[in-house]
Structures are given as structure tokens and as C-alpha cells.
């Protein structure tokens, strides 16, 4: 009887047969028990007067109290018995067994091993069983969302191998789901998958229960979690409430977690994927086929049938103008009047240098905000190192430098005069040095000395074979442009025809 657990109804049947006068052999054959067990039951029943056919059969409580075998006292008494209360209290506080042993050795000189403490706690400590409740949801009330690890795919066109994830959204009532293979868990991917799922369901639930991923919750908290700004705007646009699970409480979204496991165990094995698009094509066909038409283990109905007939009509309608799946990032405006986003540079007004700006990012545009003011709009660039600059964002001196390119300089020099144009063309023709700044300097001299004097100074510099910015500036500074040109005012004298001391007469030539 000690080697088998008997239910009370079995013991009651044995007592009933004994009251009818059946032999131990007959009862053993009918009840499939040993005769020794029948004899021990008969002995207990005789002590309590239960064999009298006129007396009522005992209740289960009385049978259990009488038939329960006494517990054998342990053969070995634990060395921790003197410290039982302290050890159990420390264990209740979550203190480890090794720490408990050290404390006992320090306080009482205890010499037992850690394994002795483990055995004592296993025998003595009472752990309350974990109780759970079944979560019930109304039709169209809630979806649960989660990521799960996906297959490693080798693209058949590029040959690149990359890891993937499953994005899964499951309707809590019908158990119909949407799933998508993605290559990352960035905010842009998270928002795009939500849009694809709502379009797949052709409706929006009233709540979306999520874990606490960084793409959705920037600060996890039991009472007041902080929602990622872009995800909050998406929730406003689609009119659903974000319902984060408490931290480290995954069972609150057990429906979608089971959905992720179901995809991994039933869809993923023995399949080949040539690309992400090929994987999603197979996945969506599987959801509408095998997964959607199976008999669900909990609801005992087909998820797709429950969804189409009951849940889909009760979902919120899609908004007429879907919200833009914009993400937000914070960036500092550097001294070069540009912010950096994914190794791409976008300009903003120079007056905001050193300040933090908000970037609203969509697949087409990048909008830059200072507090609540829109200060710049740029087309979205994707190649690392690219730059998009609006010249009005640069300081005046930088704008002037960019505006005064070689073509502008040539036009200005032509308007000043032919000598200035010739000098500028000569500077641009230099084979070694880029003389753009020198040309800009020559033209800028007109602000101080006027066009006429600059033209005269350029002509004088060319006459002396020194067509440089420094020469023109020195001529104007010394006022030499107002003096007659020596090359024209003092022509060379007639050549000397006399005889010098150390030269032969020109008339005596050898023949």
C-alpha cells in the first residue's frame, strides 16, 4: 500500500466488497490490488466499525485521515536544526546558500558544507505554487506584438548572408496573425511592420500590447513607461492605445509568444529562402493556408474563420490618410552648419550652431526642427558621405565665397575693364596655383579704390610684367596708378654707336 497511491473511491469500493462478504482473492482480482493491501484496509475498517452493513460508508476526509501512512522520521538529523529559523528567514530574503554558510561559519563556527544547506532548504523550505489567471479579451480589443529570431538567408542574387527576425502580430480573440521577415529591429522597421499588419487585417484594434523593445519604449517602467516619439505619433494616427507589458512579465503577452513558437516549429523547418521577399511570400501563403485554417488548441476553431466572420467587422477602420511612418532623432548642429544622420550630412541655419535639433525622418524627406519651429527641409539621402546644403544656412562670408566662383569673377573683371580681365585670365591660367582667392581679392579692391583706379593699376602691373594681386594692391596703396607709365613716358634713347674700351669697333669686321 505504501508503493501505490490509492484514491478514496477505490478504498471505499474495497470496504463495500468486504461488507458484502467477498473474499480477499475475489476483491484482489476485481480491484487489481494485493491481498496484503486488502488485509490492511480491512484492519483499519474494522477498528472504525465500517464493516457493519447497516452503518454508512465513511466520507473521503475520514478515509484519508485513517488510511494515511505515518511519515517516517528522517534517519539523519540535519546539523542545521539549531539554526533552522535563521536559515529559512535568510532564504526567504533571497540570500544564496553560499552566503548563508559563510554567515553561519562566522557567527557560530558552523563547519557543514554548502550541499548540506541545499538539502536542508529543499526539505524544509515551503515554496508557494505560482498561480496564474486566464486573460480574456473582447472581440477586436487587442493584438499582441513580438519579435522572434528568424532564418539566416543567403541572397541568391548578391550572395550576401544575413540574419533575420520574425515580426509577429496576433489578434488576441481570433488568434489570426500577421508575420513578416525583417532584417533589423530599427524604429523604421517597427513602424512599417505595424502599417503592413493593419493593412493585412484591414482594420485597427483598440489596443496593442507589446514588450519593452527600444524601438517602442525608450524607458521601461512599471507605472509610467516612456513611449518612443515616432511610435506615439503612429498610435495617434491609427487611433490605438499602446499597452506595454510590465518589465520582466512576458506571460502578459503569451498569445503572441506562442504564435512565434508556432511559426518557428511549423513554418521554418525544411524550407529554403532565396531572399527576404521570397521568405515573406511563403510566410504569408502559409498564414492564409495551413496556419489560418488549423484547429487552434485553445479556441478549438479556425483562426481565419473566427477573424473573417466575427472579428474583422469589429476592428476600427483604417484612417483615410495613413500617418507618415516618420522616425525622430536628436542631433547637434556642428560648426560646419551640418547635422549628421546615418553618416549623411544635412545643413541647418548657422545661428543654431552648437544646439540640439530634432530630425523628423521619412523615406523621402528629412525635416529639422529647433524646439517647435521647422528650420530646414532636405531630401533623404542614403549613401554614406553624401551632403545636402542650403546656401542660405551658411554665414554671409561663406555664402560670398561660394557665390564668387571663377565665372562670376570673369564677369566682374570684364565689367571693370580689359586690363583687369587680362590680369584675371592670367591668374586663372596658372598651372600650379589655384588663384581664385587672389582674383576675388583683385575684384574686392574696387570696394575701396573704385573701378577706374583698379583698371589703371591692372594695366600698370601688366606693363611691368607683374600681373599679381600683391602688385595691384601696392600700386593702389602707393598711388602709382595716378603717375604716368614710365615705359610710355620715357622711351629708350637712341642706341650708343661709339666705341667702348673693351669692345671691337663695329666697323672692323673680319671677312
VOVO-342412 format. One line per 3 residues: number of its first residue (from 1); for each residue z, y, x of C-alpha. Coordinates in steps of 0.1 Angstrom, whole numbers, plus 5000, padded with zeros to 4 digits. Layout:
<setors>
NUM	Z,Y,X; ... $
</setors>
This chain:
<setors>
1	5000,5000,5000; 5005,5023,5030; 4969,5018,5042 $
4	4953,5029,5009; 4957,5059,4987; 4962,5048,4950 $
7	4956,5071,4922; 4982,5073,4894; 4959,5058,4868 $
10	4954,5027,4890; 4992,5022,4893; 4996,5027,4856 $
13	4970,5000,4849; 4988,4976,4872; 5021,4983,4853 $
16	5003,4978,4820; 4989,4944,4830; 5023,4934,4843 $
19	5037,4943,4809; 5011,4921,4792; 5023,4891,4813 $
22	4993,4887,4836; 4998,4870,4869; 4996,4887,4903 $
25	4965,4867,4911; 4947,4879,4879; 4957,4915,4884 $
28	4947,4914,4921; 4912,4900,4911; 4907,4926,4884 $
31	4921,4957,4902; 4909,4946,4936; 4943,4951,4953 $
34	4965,4928,4973; 4993,4908,4957; 5018,4923,4980 $
37	5009,4957,4967; 5013,4944,4931; 5047,4930,4940 $
40	5059,4963,4954; 5047,4981,4923; 5064,4955,4901 $
43	5097,4960,4920; 5097,4998,4915; 5087,4995,4879 $
46	5115,4970,4873; 5140,4994,4887; 5129,5022,4863 $
49	5126,5000,4833; 5088,5005,4829; 5081,4967,4824 $
52	5095,4968,4789; 5065,4967,4765; 5084,4988,4740 $
55	5091,5016,4765; 5065,5043,4770; 5045,5043,4802 $
58	5056,5069,4828; 5039,5102,4834; 5020,5109,4866 $
61	5048,5130,4880; 5073,5102,4876; 5050,5077,4891 $
64	5042,5099,4921; 5078,5106,4927; 5087,5069,4926 $
67	5058,5054,4944; 5056,5079,4973; 5065,5062,5006 $
70	5092,5078,5026; 5080,5096,5057; 5088,5080,5089 $
73	5109,5101,5113; 5090,5110,5144; 5098,5087,5173 $
76	5099,5116,5198; 5118,5148,5191; 5099,5178,5204 $
79	5115,5198,5232; 5106,5229,5212; 5130,5222,5183 $
82	5157,5246,5197; 5131,5274,5197; 5113,5265,5165 $
85	5119,5298,5146; 5107,5320,5175; 5077,5299,5183 $
88	5065,5298,5147; 5070,5336,5144; 5051,5343,5176 $
91	5023,5320,5164; 5022,5339,5131; 5017,5371,5150 $
94	4986,5357,5167; 5002,5352,5202; 4984,5325,5222 $
97	5001,5292,5232; 4999,5301,5269; 5017,5333,5264 $
100	5044,5316,5243; 5050,5291,5271; 5054,5319,5296 $
103	5079,5337,5274; 5099,5305,5268; 5100,5298,5306 $
106	5110,5334,5313; 5138,5336,5287; 5151,5300,5286 $
109	5138,5283,5316; 5115,5261,5295; 5096,5235,5315 $
112	5073,5219,5290; 5035,5221,5291; 5011,5241,5270 $
115	4999,5209,5253; 5034,5204,5240; 5032,5237,5223 $
118	4998,5229,5209; 5011,5196,5194; 5042,5213,5180 $
121	5021,5240,5163; 4997,5215,5149; 5026,5196,5133 $
124	5048,5224,5123; 5027,5255,5116; 5016,5258,5080 $
127	4983,5275,5075; 4974,5287,5041; 4939,5275,5030 $
130	4913,5301,5028; 4905,5309,4991; 4871,5324,4981 $
133	4856,5336,4948; 4821,5332,4934; 4803,5365,4933 $
136	4783,5371,4902; 4756,5397,4898; 4738,5411,4868 $
139	4700,5408,4864; 4683,5434,4887; 4716,5447,4900 $
142	4715,5438,4937; 4694,5425,4966; 4709,5413,5000 $
145	4691,5421,5033; 4694,5405,5067; 4676,5398,5099 $
148	4672,5363,5115; 4657,5351,5147; 4620,5341,5143 $
151	4595,5322,5163; 4582,5330,5198; 4545,5338,5192 $
154	4517,5338,5217; 4489,5361,5205; 4456,5343,5206 $
157	4436,5375,5214; 4457,5392,5241; 4476,5362,5254 $
160	4509,5381,5252; 4540,5361,5243; 4568,5379,5224 $
163	4600,5372,5204; 4601,5379,5167; 4626,5382,5138 $
166	4626,5374,5101; 4634,5403,5078; 4646,5388,5045 $
169	4654,5405,5012; 4668,5382,4984; 4674,5391,4948 $
172	4710,5380,4941; 4703,5369,4905; 4670,5351,4905 $
175	4671,5342,4943; 4634,5352,4946; 4629,5367,4981 $
178	4606,5387,5003; 4603,5379,5040; 4583,5394,5069 $
181	4579,5385,5106; 4585,5416,5128; 4587,5422,5165 $
184	4617,5445,5166; 4646,5458,5146; 4640,5496,5150 $
187	4646,5521,5123; 4609,5524,5116; 4605,5487,5111 $
190	4636,5486,5089; 4623,5513,5066; 4588,5499,5064 $
193	4601,5464,5055; 4621,5479,5026; 4589,5496,5013 $
196	4570,5463,5016; 4597,5444,4998; 4599,5469,4969 $
199	4562,5468,4965; 4563,5429,4967; 4588,5429,4938 $
202	4570,5458,4920; 4604,5473,4914; 4637,5485,4930 $
205	4672,5471,4925; 4701,5493,4918; 4720,5483,4950 $
208	4710,5470,4984; 4737,5450,5002; 4734,5450,5040 $
211	4753,5441,5071; 4760,5469,5095; 4729,5470,5117 $
214	4724,5501,5139; 4691,5508,5121; 4710,5514,5089 $
217	4747,5522,5097; 4754,5544,5127; 4792,5540,5124 $
220	4807,5509,5107; 4839,5514,5088; 4857,5495,5060 $
223	4862,5526,5039; 4836,5552,5048; 4807,5539,5069 $
226	4782,5564,5082; 4746,5558,5070; 4717,5564,5093 $
229	4700,5596,5082; 4665,5581,5076; 4679,5552,5056 $
232	4698,5576,5034; 4667,5595,5026; 4648,5563,5018 $
235	4676,5553,4994; 4674,5587,4977; 4636,5584,4974 $
238	4637,5549,4959; 4670,5556,4938; 4691,5527,4951 $
241	4727,5526,4964; 4735,5513,4999; 4763,5487,4998 $
244	4774,5478,5034; 4795,5447,5038; 4830,5452,5053 $
247	4830,5447,5090; 4830,5410,5101; 4828,5398,5065 $
250	4794,5381,5064; 4802,5359,5033; 4798,5390,5012 $
253	4760,5386,5017; 4760,5348,5018; 4729,5346,4994 $
256	4705,5362,5019; 4721,5343,5049; 4714,5310,5031 $
259	4679,5324,5025; 4674,5330,5062; 4686,5294,5070 $
262	4662,5280,5044; 4633,5298,5060; 4642,5286,5094 $
265	4647,5250,5083; 4619,5246,5058; 4591,5271,5068 $
268	4594,5274,5105; 4593,5238,5118; 4559,5222,5127 $
271	4539,5254,5122; 4516,5273,5146; 4512,5310,5146 $
274	4483,5328,5163; 4496,5363,5157; 4522,5382,5137 $
277	4497,5388,5109; 4489,5350,5108; 4526,5342,5106 $
280	4531,5366,5077; 4501,5353,5059; 4516,5318,5060 $
283	4551,5330,5051; 4540,5349,5020; 4520,5320,5008 $
286	4549,5297,5013; 4573,5320,4993; 4549,5322,4964 $
289	4543,5284,4966; 4569,5259,4978; 4599,5283,4981 $
292	4594,5301,4948; 4588,5270,4928; 4616,5248,4941 $
295	4646,5240,4920; 4673,5262,4935; 4705,5244,4944 $
298	4728,5269,4927; 4709,5282,4897; 4691,5249,4891 $
301	4660,5269,4881; 4628,5280,4899; 4634,5314,4916 $
304	4599,5326,4909; 4602,5317,4872; 4635,5335,4868 $
307	4621,5365,4886; 4589,5368,4866; 4604,5361,4832 $
310	4637,5379,4834; 4645,5400,4865; 4613,5418,4873 $
313	4611,5437,4840; 4647,5450,4845; 4641,5464,4880 $
316	4638,5501,4884; 4602,5513,4886; 4586,5523,4918 $
319	4586,5561,4923; 4552,5577,4916; 4552,5593,4951 $
322	4568,5569,4976; 4591,5586,5001; 4578,5590,5036 $
325	4594,5564,5059; 4605,5591,5083; 4630,5585,5111 $
328	4652,5610,5128; 4661,5616,5164; 4681,5642,5182 $
331	4666,5657,5214; 4674,5686,5238; 4647,5712,5245 $
334	4642,5712,5282; 4633,5742,5304; 4596,5733,5302 $
337	4598,5741,5265; 4592,5705,5255; 4613,5677,5239 $
340	4608,5641,5249; 4603,5613,5224; 4593,5578,5235 $
343	4580,5592,5268; 4558,5617,5249; 4564,5655,5251 $
346	4562,5680,5222; 4567,5718,5226; 4592,5740,5207 $
349	4599,5778,5209; 4612,5788,5243; 4641,5807,5227 $
352	4657,5773,5219; 4658,5760,5255; 4690,5740,5260 $
355	4697,5734,5223; 4697,5702,5204; 4669,5698,5179 $
358	4663,5673,5151; 4629,5654,5151; 4615,5640,5119 $
361	4592,5613,5129; 4564,5597,5107; 4535,5576,5118 $
364	4513,5607,5116; 4534,5637,5125; 4565,5649,5144 $
367	4584,5678,5128; 4610,5697,5149; 4640,5714,5132 $
370	4666,5738,5145; 4695,5732,5121; 4677,5736,5088 $
373	4647,5756,5100; 4613,5740,5107; 4602,5753,5141 $
376	4573,5731,5151; 4548,5705,5137; 4529,5682,5160 $
379	4505,5652,5155; 4522,5620,5165; 4512,5607,5200 $
382	4518,5572,5212; 4506,5570,5248; 4534,5575,5273 $
385	4530,5607,5293; 4509,5625,5267; 4519,5661,5258 $
388	4511,5683,5229; 4518,5720,5235; 4515,5750,5212 $
391	4509,5781,5234; 4529,5803,5211; 4560,5783,5220 $
394	4558,5793,5257; 4573,5825,5272; 4550,5855,5275 $
397	4544,5852,5312; 4534,5815,5308; 4511,5824,5279 $
400	4495,5851,5301; 4489,5827,5329; 4473,5801,5307 $
403	4451,5827,5290; 4438,5842,5322; 4416,5813,5332 $
406	4385,5817,5355; 4362,5825,5327; 4385,5852,5314 $
409	4388,5866,5349; 4350,5867,5354; 4346,5886,5321 $
412	4372,5912,5331; 4357,5916,5366; 4322,5922,5351 $
415	4337,5949,5328; 4353,5966,5359; 4321,5968,5379 $
418	4296,5949,5401; 4317,5952,5433; 4347,5937,5416 $
421	4326,5909,5401; 4311,5902,5436; 4346,5901,5451 $
424	4359,5878,5424; 4330,5854,5427; 4335,5853,5464 $
427	4372,5844,5459; 4363,5816,5434; 4337,5803,5458 $
430	4363,5795,5485; 4360,5758,5494; 4396,5752,5503 $
433	4420,5775,5484; 4423,5779,5446; 4423,5817,5443 $
436	4430,5820,5406; 4462,5839,5412; 4445,5862,5437 $
439	4418,5870,5412; 4444,5877,5385; 4462,5900,5410 $
442	4430,5920,5416; 4424,5924,5379; 4460,5933,5373 $
445	4457,5962,5398; 4438,5980,5371; 4470,5985,5351 $
448	4484,6007,5380; 4453,6023,5396; 4427,6022,5369 $
451	4393,6005,5367; 4374,6031,5387; 4396,6031,5418 $
454	4397,5992,5418; 4359,5991,5417; 4357,6016,5446 $
457	4384,5996,5466; 4365,5964,5460; 4333,5980,5473 $
460	4351,5993,5504; 4366,5959,5511; 4332,5942,5508 $
463	4317,5967,5531; 4342,5958,5557; 4337,5921,5551 $
466	4373,5915,5539; 4370,5906,5502; 4407,5897,5496 $
469	4433,5907,5472; 4456,5919,5500; 4428,5942,5514 $
472	4420,5957,5480; 4457,5963,5473; 4462,5980,5507 $
475	4432,6002,5503; 4445,6014,5469; 4480,6019,5483 $
478	4468,6040,5513; 4443,6059,5491; 4414,6049,5513 $
481	4393,6043,5483; 4391,6082,5480; 4377,6086,5515 $
484	4340,6083,5523; 4329,6049,5536; 4327,6051,5574 $
487	4299,6026,5575; 4278,6051,5554; 4292,6085,5566 $
490	4290,6078,5603; 4259,6058,5611; 4254,6044,5646 $
493	4240,6067,5673; 4206,6061,5690; 4208,6032,5714 $
496	4216,6041,5751; 4185,6038,5772; 4199,6048,5806 $
499	4208,6025,5835; 4242,6011,5838; 4259,6004,5870 $
502	4257,5966,5869; 4225,5960,5850; 4189,5959,5860 $
505	4166,5986,5847; 4149,5975,5817; 4116,5987,5830 $
508	4117,5964,5861; 4109,5930,5847; 4098,5900,5866 $
511	4065,5887,5859 $
</setors>
